[in-house]
């Protein structure tokens, strides 16, 4: 176990291997729309999101209930 003043604890999501903040920053800087998938127990929501200064803006959103209608 590391000790001392120079030891820096990484962010929790980096330690868990869930988030690569360098890649995330590059994705936001690129200003390209990104596909976001949010899963719940019953449904899945899919969104096309573009970054903005005042928060992300959703271009298109769909869920599995809507997509079942189209086959």
DSSP file (Angstrom, degrees, kcal/mol; ACC not computed):
  #  RESIDUE AA STRUCTURE BP1 BP2  ACC     N-H-->O    O-->H-N    N-H-->O    O-->H-N    TCO  KAPPA ALPHA  PHI   PSI    X-CA   Y-CA   Z-CA
    1    1 A X              0   0    0      0, 0.0     2,-0.2     0, 0.0     0, 0.0   0.000 360.0 360.0 360.0 131.3    0.0    0.0    0.0
    2    2 A X        +     0   0    0      2,-0.0     2,-0.3     1,-0.0     0, 0.0  -0.530 360.0 178.3 -79.4 140.6    1.4    3.4   -1.0
    3    3 A X        +     0   0    0     -2,-0.2     3,-0.2     3,-0.0     2,-0.1  -0.892  28.0  69.0-133.8 165.4    1.9    6.0    1.7
    4    4 A X  S >  S-     0   0    0     -2,-0.3     3,-0.8     1,-0.1    -2,-0.0  -0.396  86.7 -71.1 112.8 170.9    3.3    9.5    1.8
    5    5 A X  T 3  S+     0   0    0      1,-0.2    -1,-0.1    -2,-0.1     0, 0.0   0.693 122.0  61.1 -74.8 -19.7    2.3   12.9    0.5
    6    6 A X  T 3  S+     0   0    0     -3,-0.2     2,-0.3     2,-0.1    -1,-0.2   0.563  76.5 107.0 -87.5  -7.3    3.1   12.1   -3.1
    7    7 A X    <   -     0   0    0     -3,-0.8     2,-0.5     1,-0.0    -3,-0.1  -0.576  52.3-165.3 -76.4 128.5    0.5    9.3   -3.4
    8    8 A X        -     0   0    0     -2,-0.3     2,-0.4     0, 0.0    -2,-0.1  -0.965  12.8-139.7-119.0 125.1   -2.5   10.4   -5.5
    9    9 A X        -     0   0    0     -2,-0.5     3,-0.1     1,-0.1     2,-0.0  -0.689  23.2-130.5 -82.9 130.3   -5.7    8.4   -5.5
   10   10 A X        -     0   0    0     -2,-0.4    -1,-0.1     1,-0.2     5,-0.0  -0.292  35.4 -80.2 -74.8 163.6   -7.3    8.1   -8.9
   11   11 A X     >  -     0   0    0      1,-0.1     4,-2.3     2,-0.0     3,-0.3  -0.273  41.8-116.2 -59.5 151.6  -11.0    8.9   -9.6
   12   12 A X  H  > S+     0   0    0      1,-0.2     4,-2.0     2,-0.2     6,-0.2   0.883 114.2  51.2 -60.7 -41.5  -13.3    6.0   -8.7
   13   13 A X  H  4>S+     0   0    0      1,-0.2     5,-2.2     2,-0.2     6,-1.3   0.795 109.7  50.8 -71.0 -26.6  -14.5    5.4  -12.3
   14   14 A X  H >45S+     0   0    0     -3,-0.3     3,-0.8     3,-0.2    -1,-0.2   0.912 109.8  49.7 -72.3 -43.3  -10.9    5.2  -13.5
   15   15 A X  H 3<5S+     0   0    0     -4,-2.3    -2,-0.2     1,-0.3    -1,-0.2   0.873 111.4  49.3 -61.8 -36.6  -10.0    2.7  -10.8
   16   16 A X  T 3<5S-     0   0    0     -4,-2.0    -1,-0.3    -5,-0.2    -2,-0.2   0.601 111.8-123.0 -78.8 -10.5  -13.1    0.6  -11.8
   17   17 A X  T < 5S+     0   0    0     -3,-0.8    -3,-0.2    -4,-0.4    -2,-0.1   0.716  79.7 116.0  77.7  20.8  -12.1    0.8  -15.4
   18   18 A X      < +     0   0    0     -5,-2.2     2,-0.4     1,-0.2    -4,-0.2   0.790  67.8  42.1 -91.5 -31.0  -15.4    2.4  -16.5
   19   19 A X        -     0   0    0     -6,-1.3     2,-0.7     4,-0.0    -1,-0.2  -0.969  51.9-164.8-129.2 130.7  -14.2    5.8  -17.8
   20   20 A X     >  -     0   0    0     -2,-0.4     4,-2.3     1,-0.1     5,-0.2  -0.906  13.9-170.4-105.8  99.4  -11.3    6.9  -19.9
   21   21 A X  H  > S+     0   0    0     -2,-0.7     4,-2.2     1,-0.2     5,-0.2   0.786  81.4  56.7 -67.9 -28.1  -11.3   10.6  -19.2
   22   22 A X  H  > S+     0   0    0      2,-0.2     4,-1.9     1,-0.2    -1,-0.2   0.936 111.7  42.3 -66.9 -45.2   -8.8   11.4  -21.9
   23   23 A X  H  > S+     0   0    0      2,-0.2     4,-2.0     1,-0.2    -2,-0.2   0.870 113.6  53.5 -67.7 -36.6  -10.9    9.8  -24.6
   24   24 A X  H  X S+     0   0    0     -4,-2.3     4,-1.9     2,-0.2    -2,-0.2   0.903 108.2  49.5 -64.4 -41.5  -14.0   11.4  -23.1
   25   25 A X  H  X S+     0   0    0     -4,-2.2     4,-2.5     1,-0.2    -2,-0.2   0.918 110.6  49.8 -64.0 -43.5  -12.5   14.8  -23.3
   26   26 A X  H  X S+     0   0    0     -4,-1.9     4,-1.7     1,-0.2    -1,-0.2   0.868 109.1  53.0 -63.2 -36.4  -11.4   14.3  -26.9
   27   27 A X  H  <>S+     0   0    0     -4,-2.0     5,-0.6     2,-0.2     4,-0.5   0.896 111.5  45.2 -65.5 -40.4  -15.0   13.2  -27.8
   28   28 A X  H ><5S+     0   0    0     -4,-1.9     3,-1.0     1,-0.2    -2,-0.2   0.891 112.0  51.4 -71.0 -39.7  -16.5   16.3  -26.3
   29   29 A X  H 3<5S+     0   0    0     -4,-2.5    -1,-0.2     1,-0.2    -2,-0.2   0.821  99.5  65.2 -66.4 -30.8  -13.9   18.6  -27.9
   30   30 A X  T 3<5S-     0   0    0     -4,-1.7    -1,-0.2    -5,-0.2    -2,-0.2   0.698  92.6-145.2 -67.4 -19.1  -14.7   17.0  -31.3
   31   31 A X  T < 5 +     0   0    0     -3,-1.0     2,-0.2    -4,-0.5    -3,-0.1   0.643  50.0 140.0  62.4  16.4  -18.2   18.4  -31.2
   32   32 A X      < -     0   0    0     -5,-0.6    19,-0.3     1,-0.1    -1,-0.2  -0.629  61.2-101.4 -85.7 148.5  -19.5   15.3  -33.1
   33   33 A X        -     0   0    0     -2,-0.2     2,-0.3    17,-0.1    17,-0.2  -0.420  39.1-153.6 -66.5 145.4  -22.8   13.7  -32.0
   34   34 A X  E     -A   49   0A   0     15,-2.8    15,-2.7    -2,-0.1     2,-0.6  -0.911  14.3-121.0-122.1 151.0  -22.4   10.6  -29.8
   35   35 A X  E     -A   48   0A   0     -2,-0.3     2,-0.5    13,-0.2    13,-0.2  -0.798  27.5-166.0 -92.2 123.5  -24.7    7.7  -29.3
   36   36 A X  E     -A   47   0A   0     11,-3.1    11,-2.5    -2,-0.6     2,-0.5  -0.944   2.8-166.0-114.0 127.3  -25.8    7.2  -25.7
   37   37 A X  E     -A   46   0A   0     -2,-0.5     2,-0.5     9,-0.2     9,-0.2  -0.960   3.6-173.0-115.2 122.9  -27.4    4.0  -24.6
   38   38 A X  E     -A   45   0A   0      7,-2.9     7,-3.0    -2,-0.5     2,-0.4  -0.968   8.5-160.1-118.4 120.7  -29.2    3.9  -21.2
   39   39 A X  E     +A   44   0A   0     -2,-0.5     5,-0.2     5,-0.2     2,-0.2  -0.819  12.1 175.8-104.2 137.0  -30.5    0.6  -20.0
   40   40 A X        -     0   0    0      3,-2.9    -2,-0.0    -2,-0.4     0, 0.0  -0.634  49.9 -91.0-119.0-174.8  -33.1    0.0  -17.4
   41   41 A X  S    S+     0   0    0     -2,-0.2     3,-0.1     1,-0.1    -2,-0.0   0.866 122.2  20.7 -67.8 -34.4  -34.7   -3.2  -16.2
   42   42 A X  S    S+     0   0    0      1,-0.1     2,-0.2    -3,-0.0    -1,-0.1   0.840 125.5  23.6-101.3 -41.3  -37.5   -3.1  -18.7
   43   43 A X        -     0   0    0     21,-0.0    -3,-2.9    20,-0.0     2,-0.4  -0.697  57.9-135.3-127.2 170.5  -36.4   -0.8  -21.6
   44   44 A X  E     -A   39   0A   0     -2,-0.2    20,-1.2    -5,-0.2     2,-0.4  -0.999  16.4-154.4-128.4 129.9  -33.4    0.7  -23.3
   45   45 A X  E     -AB  38  63A   0     -7,-3.0    -7,-2.9    -2,-0.4     2,-0.4  -0.877   7.2-164.6-104.4 136.5  -33.3    4.4  -24.3
   46   46 A X  E     +AB  37  62A   0     16,-3.5    16,-2.6    -2,-0.4     2,-0.3  -0.979  11.7 177.3-122.5 131.5  -31.1    5.4  -27.2
   47   47 A X  E     -AB  36  61A   0    -11,-2.5   -11,-3.1    -2,-0.4     2,-0.6  -0.979  29.0-142.5-135.6 145.8  -30.1    9.1  -27.8
   48   48 A X  E     -AB  35  60A   0     12,-2.4    11,-3.2    -2,-0.3    12,-0.8  -0.956  34.6-173.8-101.1 119.8  -28.0   11.1  -30.2
   49   49 A X  E     -AB  34  58A   0    -15,-2.7   -15,-2.8    -2,-0.6     2,-0.4  -0.934  16.6-164.2-123.5 136.1  -26.4   13.8  -28.1
   50   50 A X  E     - B   0  57A   0      7,-2.8     7,-2.8    -2,-0.4     2,-0.2  -0.944  28.0-115.7-114.8 142.6  -24.2   16.8  -29.0
   51   51 A X        +     0   0    0     -2,-0.4     2,-0.3   -19,-0.3     5,-0.2  -0.492  36.3 176.6 -75.9 144.9  -22.1   18.7  -26.5
   52   52 A X    >   -     0   0    0     -2,-0.2     3,-1.2     1,-0.1   -21,-0.0  -0.939  41.2-111.5-141.0 162.7  -23.0   22.4  -25.8
   53   53 A X  T 3  S+     0   0    0     -2,-0.3     3,-0.1     1,-0.3    -1,-0.1   0.887 118.0  43.7 -64.7 -38.6  -21.6   25.0  -23.3
   54   54 A X  T 3  S-     0   0    0      1,-0.3    -1,-0.3    -3,-0.0     2,-0.2   0.246 134.0 -60.0 -92.3  14.2  -24.8   25.1  -21.3
   55   55 A X  S <  S-     0   0    0     -3,-1.2    -1,-0.3     2,-0.0     2,-0.1  -0.430  73.1 -53.1 125.7 160.1  -25.2   21.3  -21.2
   56   56 A X        -     0   0    0     -5,-0.2     2,-0.4    -2,-0.2    -5,-0.2  -0.362  48.5-144.8 -68.2 144.4  -25.6   18.5  -23.7
   57   57 A X  E     -B   50   0A   0     -7,-2.8    -7,-2.8    -2,-0.1     2,-0.6  -0.933   8.3-135.7-113.2 135.0  -28.4   18.7  -26.2
   58   58 A X  E     -B   49   0A   0     -2,-0.4    -9,-0.2    -9,-0.2     3,-0.1  -0.789  19.4-178.8 -92.0 122.9  -30.4   15.7  -27.4
   59   59 A X  E    S+     0   0A   0    -11,-3.2     2,-0.4    -2,-0.6    -1,-0.2   0.933  71.1   4.1 -82.3 -53.0  -31.0   15.5  -31.2
   60   60 A X  E     -B   48   0A   0    -12,-0.8   -12,-2.4     2,-0.0     2,-0.4  -0.988  64.0-172.1-137.7 142.1  -33.0   12.3  -31.4
   61   61 A X  E     +B   47   0A   0     -2,-0.4     2,-0.3   -14,-0.2   -14,-0.2  -0.999   9.4 165.2-137.3 140.7  -34.3   10.0  -28.7
   62   62 A X  E     -B   46   0A   0    -16,-2.6   -16,-3.5    -2,-0.4     2,-0.3  -0.988  14.7-158.1-148.3 153.4  -35.9    6.5  -29.0
   63   63 A X  E  >  -B   45   0A   0     -2,-0.3     4,-2.1   -18,-0.2     3,-0.4  -0.823  38.3 -99.4-127.7 172.9  -36.7    3.7  -26.7
   64   64 A X  H  > S+     0   0    0    -20,-1.2     4,-1.7    -2,-0.3     5,-0.1   0.795 119.0  59.5 -65.6 -28.5  -37.4    0.0  -27.3
   65   65 A X  H  > S+     0   0    0      2,-0.2     4,-0.7     1,-0.2    -1,-0.2   0.926 109.8  43.1 -64.7 -43.4  -41.2    0.5  -27.0
   66   66 A X  H >> S+     0   0    0     -3,-0.4     3,-0.8     1,-0.2     4,-0.5   0.893 112.9  52.6 -67.1 -39.9  -41.1    2.9  -30.0
   67   67 A X  H >< S+     0   0    0     -4,-2.1     3,-0.8     1,-0.2     4,-0.5   0.788  98.4  64.1 -70.8 -26.8  -38.7    0.7  -32.0
   68   68 A X  H >< S+     0   0    0     -4,-1.7     3,-0.7     1,-0.2    -1,-0.2   0.807  94.4  62.3 -64.5 -28.6  -40.9   -2.4  -31.6
   69   69 A X  H << S+     0   0    0     -3,-0.8    -1,-0.2    -4,-0.7    -2,-0.2   0.802 103.9  48.3 -65.5 -28.9  -43.6   -0.6  -33.6
   70   70 A X  T <<        0   0    0     -3,-0.8    -1,-0.2    -4,-0.5    -2,-0.2   0.493 360.0 360.0 -92.9  -4.5  -41.2   -0.4  -36.6
   71   71 A X    <         0   0    0     -3,-0.7    -3,-0.2    -4,-0.5    -2,-0.1   0.446 360.0 360.0 101.7 360.0  -40.2   -4.1  -36.4
